[in-house]
């Protein structure tokens, strides 16, 4: 397993067992103390993922190039079972099993393995992502990267943290000095216009990275590793936790026109805030087809070799 930041035992190792009566009792008496329990759930799911990862599990396919693994399904089943045992009346929306809707005021958005393609090919960039919504307001979020033992957490109005230490977005104010990230869909890529945005934004920044996990990209914006992130057509379970992370770390999240971010908007633009308006302007120029830098002609390149 890869190593990263040291984990603060007082924060990350809760010592709570999700099914224990003590946990259930504590949560029943204070319904807003969710993070200790979900950190324990995420670590359990992360350990399950690493067991599969270390065994080089078999790749399966559902649709064009949309990878599914036994680890993905098993992780979601574990998370749903833990949520059901602690909060039986809560609704859950997950990537693999869809929505359990009972009309509850609480809804969980669960991505049991964000970065499935990376995982299936042995590339160690993936995470468990869990976000909790109460009356349509995100109140808690978590992203756990088991390969680096990095636990990102956020709670509405209380800030964002990495392994128990507060995190903040970067202070980069010039687009040319910024490092951004983006992502591309695993299927129907021929219908996605992001390659044009990737090209234009790459030329106007210090660089653009494509790591393959939207949840971790958003966490990287929250802790200042990236200065911004955008992607088309993400699902609610991809963004629920990460968007709260960015906002609680002092950043800004919107759609591509600058409107308020919505989980179902299918447009995600996150930044440190200081470069957000500049990015929005660049997006409008690209959408309008104005001032676009042409792609280099590979035939001209070949002639010079």
C-alpha positions in Angstrom: 0.0 0.0 0.0 1.2 3.5 -0.8 1.8 5.8 2.1 0.9 9.5 2.4 0.0 11.9 5.2 0.1 10.5 8.6 -3.3 9.9 10.1 -4.3 11.7 13.3 -5.4 8.8 15.5 -7.7 11.1 17.5 -9.6 12.0 14.3 -9.3 9.3 11.8 -9.3 6.2 14.0 -12.6 6.7 15.6 -12.6 3.3 17.4 -16.2 3.0 16.6 -17.7 -0.2 15.2 -20.7 0.7 12.9 -22.9 -2.1 14.2 -22.2 -1.6 17.9 -25.1 -0.6 20.2 -22.9 2.2 21.6 -22.6 3.9 18.2 -26.3 3.5 17.5 -27.2 5.0 20.9 -24.9 7.9 20.5 -26.2 8.7 17.0 -29.8 8.4 18.1 -29.2 11.0 20.8 -27.4 13.5 18.5 -28.4 13.0 14.8 -25.8 15.5 13.6 -22.7 13.6 14.8 -22.3 11.6 11.6 -18.7 11.9 10.7 -17.1 9.6 13.3 -19.3 6.7 12.2 -19.0 7.2 8.5 -15.2 7.5 8.8 -15.3 4.0 10.3 -17.6 2.8 7.5 -15.3 4.3 4.8 -12.3 2.7 6.3 -14.0 -0.7 6.3 -15.0 -0.2 2.7 -11.5 1.0 1.8 -10.0 -2.1 3.4 -12.3 -4.2 1.3 -11.3 -2.4 -1.9 -7.6 -2.9 -1.1 -8.1 -6.6 -0.6 -9.5 -6.8 -4.1 -6.9 -4.4 -5.5 -4.0 -6.4 -4.2 -5.5 -9.6 -5.8 -5.8 -7.9 -9.2 -9.5 -8.6 -9.6 -11.1 -9.5 -12.9 -12.4 -6.6 -15.0 -16.0 -6.8 -16.1 -17.9 -4.6 -18.5 -21.4 -3.0 -18.5 -22.0 -1.1 -21.7 -19.3 0.4 -23.9 -16.3 1.0 -21.7 -18.0 1.4 -18.3 -16.0 -0.9 -16.0 -17.6 -2.7 -13.1 -15.9 -4.8 -10.5 -16.8 -7.2 -7.8 -15.1 -4.7 -5.4 -17.4 -1.9 -6.6 -20.5 -4.0 -5.9 -19.3 -5.4 -2.6 -18.2 -2.0 -1.3 -21.6 -0.5 -2.0 -23.4 -3.5 -0.4 -21.2 -3.1 2.8 -21.9 0.7 3.0 -25.6 0.3 2.5 -25.8 -2.4 5.2 -23.9 -0.2 7.6 -26.1 2.8 6.9 -29.2 0.7 7.2 -28.1 -0.7 10.6 -27.3 2.8 12.0 -30.0 4.9 10.3 -32.7 2.5 9.0 -35.0 5.3 7.9 -32.4 7.1 5.7 -32.6 7.0 1.9 -29.5 6.0 -0.1 -28.6 6.8 -3.7 -25.7 4.7 -4.9 -24.0 4.1 -8.2 -24.6 0.4 -8.4 -27.9 -0.2 -6.7 -29.7 3.1 -7.5 -32.1 4.8 -5.1 -33.7 3.6 -2.0 -36.4 6.2 -1.5 -38.7 6.2 1.5 -39.3 9.9 1.7 -36.8 10.5 4.5 -35.4 14.0 5.2 -32.0 12.4 5.0 -30.4 11.1 1.8 -27.0 9.5 1.4 -25.1 9.8 -1.9 -22.6 6.9 -2.1 -19.9 6.2 -4.6 -18.4 2.9 -3.3 -15.4 3.1 -5.7 -14.8 6.4 -7.5 -12.1 5.7 -10.1 -13.3 2.3 -11.2 -11.3 2.3 -14.4 -8.1 3.2 -12.5 -8.8 0.4 -10.0 -9.5 -2.2 -12.6 -6.3 -1.5 -14.4 -4.1 -1.4 -11.2 -3.7 2.4 -11.1 -3.8 3.4 -7.5 -6.0 6.5 -7.7 -9.5 5.8 -6.4 -11.6 6.4 -3.3 -14.8 5.8 -1.3 -17.1 8.9 -1.4 -20.1 9.5 0.9 -22.2 12.6 1.2 -25.2 13.2 3.4 -28.1 15.6 2.5 -30.7 16.8 5.0 -33.7 18.6 3.5 -31.9 19.2 0.3 -28.8 20.7 2.0 -25.5 18.8 2.1 -24.5 18.6 5.7 -21.6 16.1 5.7 -19.2 14.6 3.2 -16.2 12.2 3.2 -13.8 10.9 0.6 -11.3 8.2 1.7 -8.3 7.3 -0.4 -7.2 3.9 1.0 -4.0 3.8 -1.1 -2.6 6.9 0.7 -4.6 6.7 3.9 -6.0 10.1 3.3 -9.4 10.9 4.9 -11.0 14.0 3.6 -14.0 15.2 5.7 -16.3 18.2 5.7 -19.3 19.3 7.7 -21.6 22.1 6.8 -20.4 25.3 8.5 -17.6 23.6 10.3 -14.8 23.5 7.7 -13.0 20.8 5.7 -10.2 18.5 7.0 -7.5 16.1 5.8 -6.7 13.5 8.4 -8.0 15.8 11.0 -6.0 18.9 10.0 -7.9 21.9 8.5 -7.5 22.5 4.8 -8.0 25.5 2.6 -8.1 26.2 -1.1 -5.0 27.8 -2.8 -4.4 31.5 -3.1 -3.4 31.4 -6.8 -4.9 34.5 -8.4 -3.7 34.2 -12.0 -5.1 31.6 -14.4 -1.7 31.3 -16.1 -0.1 30.2 -12.8 -2.9 27.7 -11.9 -3.0 23.9 -12.1 -6.4 22.5 -13.0 -7.9 19.1 -13.4 -10.7 17.6 -15.4 -12.2 14.3 -16.4 -13.7 12.5 -19.4 -16.5 9.9 -19.5 -15.8 6.2 -19.7 -18.5 5.8 -22.4 -20.0 7.9 -25.2 -16.9 10.0 -25.3 -17.6 10.9 -28.9 -20.6 13.0 -27.7 -18.6 14.9 -25.0 -17.1 18.3 -26.0 -14.6 18.3 -23.2 -11.6 17.7 -25.4 -12.0 21.3 -26.8 -12.1 22.7 -23.2 -9.1 20.6 -22.3 -7.1 22.0 -25.2 -8.0 25.6 -24.7 -7.6 25.6 -20.9 -4.3 23.8 -21.1 -2.9 26.6 -23.2 -4.1 29.2 -20.7 -2.9 27.6 -17.5 0.2 26.0 -16.0 -1.4 22.7 -16.9 -4.4 20.4 -16.7 -4.4 16.9 -15.1 -6.7 14.0 -15.7 -6.4 11.6 -12.8 -9.7 9.6 -13.2 -11.5 10.3 -9.9 -13.8 13.3 -9.8 -14.2 13.0 -6.0 -10.5 13.1 -5.4 -10.0 16.0 -7.9 -12.5 18.0 -5.9 -10.7 17.1 -2.7 -7.4 18.3 -4.3 -9.0 21.6 -5.0 -10.2 21.8 -1.4 -6.6 21.3 -0.1 -4.9 23.4 -2.6 -3.2 20.8 -4.8 -5.3 21.9 -7.7 -6.6 25.4 -8.2 -9.7 24.4 -10.2 -11.6 21.5 -11.6 -14.4 21.0 -14.2 -16.2 18.1 -15.8 -19.3 17.5 -17.8 -22.2 15.1 -16.9 -21.1 13.9 -13.5 -23.6 12.1 -11.3 -24.8 13.2 -7.8 -22.7 10.5 -6.1 -19.6 11.7 -7.9 -19.9 15.3 -6.5 -22.0 15.3 -3.3 -19.1 15.0 -0.9 -16.4 16.7 -2.9 -18.4 19.9 -3.6 -19.1 20.3 0.1 -15.4 19.8 0.7 -14.5 22.7 -1.7 -17.1 25.0 -0.3 -16.1 24.4 3.3 -12.4 24.9 2.4 -13.2 28.4 1.1 -13.6 27.6 -2.6 -16.5 28.2 -5.0 -18.5 25.7 -7.1 -21.0 26.6 -9.8 -22.3 25.4 -13.2 -20.6 26.6 -16.4 -22.6 29.8 -16.5 -21.8 30.8 -12.9 -25.2 29.7 -11.6 -25.6 27.9 -8.3 -24.3 24.3 -8.4 -27.0 21.7 -8.3 -26.4 18.0 -7.8 -28.4 17.2 -11.0 -27.0 20.1 -13.1 -24.5 17.9 -14.9 -22.1 20.8 -15.0 -19.4 21.1 -12.3 -16.9 24.0 -12.1 -14.9 24.2 -8.8 -12.1 26.5 -8.0 -10.3 28.4 -5.2 -12.6 31.3 -5.9 -10.1 33.8 -7.0 -9.8 32.4 -10.6 -13.5 31.4 -10.9 -14.8 34.4 -12.8 -11.8 34.2 -15.2 -12.6 30.5 -15.8 -16.3 31.3 -16.4 -15.3 33.8 -19.0 -13.0 31.3 -20.7 -15.8 28.8 -20.8 -18.2 31.3 -22.4 -15.6 32.0 -25.1 -15.1 28.3 -25.8 -18.9 27.7 -26.0 -19.2 30.6 -28.4 -16.3 29.4 -30.5 -14.4 32.7 -30.0 -10.6 33.2 -29.9 -10.0 29.5 -30.1 -6.4 28.3 -30.6 -6.3 25.8 -33.4 -5.0 22.3 -32.8 -1.6 21.7 -34.3 -1.7 19.7 -37.5 0.1 16.4 -37.0 0.9 16.2 -40.7 2.9 19.4 -40.5 4.7 18.1 -37.4 5.6 14.9 -39.2 7.0 16.8 -42.2 9.6 18.5 -39.9 10.9 15.2 -38.5 
